[in-house]
Amino acid sequence: MKYALAYLLYGFHLCAPFNLITMESAIEQLNHYDFNAPDVQQFINNISSIQLIVKDALKLTQEHFKNSYNSNHIPITFKPGD
């Protein structure tokens, strides 16, 4: 699965400059939504589960980089005057 970062953070795709010319304003769009609709609840559940998957993937990646760094790292100590 590939998602844009803005989609994962905010739940929608950012607009390109061309989209701003052709679409109605964001304020007008909000008036068309029924936030209690079952589709909205399903979207919230989906985006929440995707965010959990991404968090787990980030933790796994951090652990991988940590292990890689620690396996190749040689500690260096300095004494005064070095």
N, C-alpha and C positions, 0 to 999 in steps of 0.2 A: 504494500500500500504506500502510495506517495501522496503526501498532502503538503500544501503550502503552509509555512509557519503562521501566517496571519489567520488561515482557516482554523488551525489547531488552537490558537490563542483566543480568537474572537468569534469563531463559528461562521464566518462568511469570507468570501474571497474579496480582496481589495479591488477597487475599481481602477481601471486604466483611464487615462485622460479621455480617450474616445468614448468610453462608457458614460462619462459625466455629461457629454453632449446629448446622448441619445436616450438617457433614462430619466424618469421623474425624480424629484428630490427625495432624499432619505426621509424627511418629515412626512411627505405624502405617502411613502411606502409603509411607514409604521402604522398609519391609520387603517391599512388594509388587513393587518394581521389580527388573528384571534389567538392570543397567547395561551388560552386554556384548551385549545384544540388538541385532539389526540396526536396529530402529526407533529405538533410542537413538542409534546412530551416525548415522542419517539426520537425526534431530532436531539433533544437534550440528553436522552439516554445514550444515543449513538455517539455524540461528540464527547460525552464523559468517558465512555469506554475507550474511544480512540485516544483520548488524553492519557488515560491510565497505561495503555500500551506504549505510548511514546515515552512516558516517564520511566517505565521499566526498561525500555531500550536505551534511554540515556544513562540510567544507573549501570546497566551492563557495559556500555561503552566506556564510562568513567572507570569502572573496575578493570577493564581490559587495558586502558592506557596507564592506569596506576601500576598494574602488574608488569607491563612492558617497561615502564620507566624504572621501577625498582629492580628489575632483573639486570638492567644494563648500567645502573648508576653506581659510580665509584665515589664513596664519600671522601672529601678532601678536608683536612683540618689544617689550619694555619696557626703558627705561634707568633707571638709579638716579635716584630722585626723581620718577618719573612717578606 
